Amino acid sequence: MLFIKEQKFLSRIIFLKYILILFFIILPIAGFSSSLEEYWKECEKCVNGQKTISGSIEMFIMDSGAKDFQIRSEEDYQKFIKVAYDRKYIKEPFFGAKGECSYRYNPVTSESYCIKHGSLERVKGYTYYSDARERQKTENHIFSLVGVGILIFAIFIDK
C-alpha cells in the first residue's frame, strides 16, 4: 500500500516536471505568427520606400519646376520611377516591399502614399507592434530562465 502511494506521488512529480517544462520552455517560444512578422518587415520596407520616393519627387519638382506633378496610376508611377532612376534620384528602379508597394503622389497634400499600406504616418505605426514583439521576446526569455531555474530546483534539489 505504501509502495502504491509512493508510486502515485512519484508519477505526480514526474507529471508536474513535464508540465513545468512545457510551461516555462516551450510556451514562451510561441509568439506572433510568422505572417505577422513578415507583414512588419514589409511595412518597414514600405516606410523606406515612401521616404525614397518622397525625396526623389522633391528633387524632380525642384529640377523640373513642375507645380502640378501627380502620380495617379500605376502607369504614372512606372514612368516616374524610370525618370527618377535615369536622373539618379534613386539608386535602383524598385524599392519598397517587392510586388506589394505601388506609390502615388498627391500634390495638394504634398505627400506620397502606398496604395496597399497607406500614408507614411500610418505605416510608421508598425514600429509600435515591432517594438512590442521585441519586448515580448525579452520577457519570454526571462520567463524561460526563471522556469528553468524552478525546474532545476524541482528536479535536483527538492527531493
SVG drawing of the C-alpha trace seen along z (x, -y; Angstrom):
<svg xmlns="http://www.w3.org/2000/svg" viewBox="-5 -76 27 78">
<polyline fill="none" stroke="black" stroke-width="0.4" points="0.0,0.0 2.8,-2.4 4.6,-1.4 1.5,-2.4 1.3,-5.8 5.0,-6.4 4.4,-5.4 1.5,-7.8 3.5,-10.5 6.4,-9.9 4.3,-9.8 2.6,-13.1 6.1,-14.7 7.2,-13.5 3.9,-14.8 4.4,-18.2 8.0,-18.4 6.8,-17.8 4.2,-20.5 6.9,-22.8 9.0,-22.0 6.1,-22.7 5.1,-25.9 8.5,-27.5 10.4,-26.4 8.1,-25.6 5.2,-28.1 7.4,-31.2 8.8,-30.3 5.4,-30.8 4.6,-34.4 3.3,-36.3 2.7,-34.4 5.3,-34.4 2.9,-36.0 2.6,-39.0 6.3,-39.2 6.5,-39.2 4.0,-42.0 6.1,-44.1 9.1,-43.6 7.0,-44.6 5.9,-47.7 9.5,-48.6 10.4,-48.3 7.3,-50.4 8.4,-53.2 11.8,-53.2 10.3,-53.2 8.0,-56.1 10.9,-58.1 12.9,-57.3 10.1,-58.3 9.2,-61.5 12.8,-62.6 13.0,-61.8 9.7,-63.6 11.0,-66.7 14.2,-66.7 12.3,-66.1 9.9,-69.1 12.9,-71.3 14.8,-70.4 11.9,-70.5 9.8,-73.3 6.6,-71.2 4.0,-72.6 1.2,-70.2 3.1,-67.0 1.0,-63.9 1.2,-60.2 -2.4,-58.9 -1.9,-55.5 0.4,-52.6 1.5,-53.9 2.4,-57.3 4.3,-55.6 6.3,-53.4 7.1,-56.4 8.3,-58.4 10.4,-55.6 12.1,-55.4 12.8,-59.1 14.0,-59.1 16.3,-56.2 17.7,-57.8 18.3,-61.1 20.0,-59.3 17.4,-60.4 17.1,-56.8 19.8,-54.1 17.6,-51.2 14.4,-51.1 12.5,-49.4 12.1,-50.0 9.5,-49.2 8.1,-45.7 8.7,-44.0 5.4,-43.2 3.4,-44.8 4.1,-48.5 3.0,-51.0 3.2,-54.6 1.0,-57.6 1.7,-61.3 -0.9,-63.9 0.2,-67.5 -2.5,-69.0 -1.0,-67.5 2.5,-67.2 2.8,-63.6 3.2,-60.2 1.4,-57.1 1.4,-53.4 -1.8,-52.0 -1.5,-48.9 -0.1,-50.3 -1.3,-53.9 0.5,-57.1 3.9,-57.3 2.4,-58.2 0.0,-55.2 2.7,-52.7 5.0,-54.0 2.6,-52.5 4.1,-49.2 7.0,-50.2 4.7,-50.0 4.0,-46.4 7.5,-45.6 8.8,-47.1 6.1,-45.2 7.3,-42.0 10.9,-42.7 9.7,-43.4 7.7,-40.1 10.8,-38.2 12.8,-39.6 10.0,-38.8 9.7,-35.3 13.5,-34.8 13.3,-36.0 10.2,-33.8 12.0,-30.8 15.1,-31.4 13.1,-31.6 11.2,-28.5 14.5,-26.6 15.7,-27.6 12.5,-26.3 12.7,-23.2 16.3,-22.6 15.3,-23.1 12.4,-20.7 14.4,-18.0 17.8,-18.1 17.4,-20.0 13.8,-19.3 13.9,-15.6"/>
</svg>
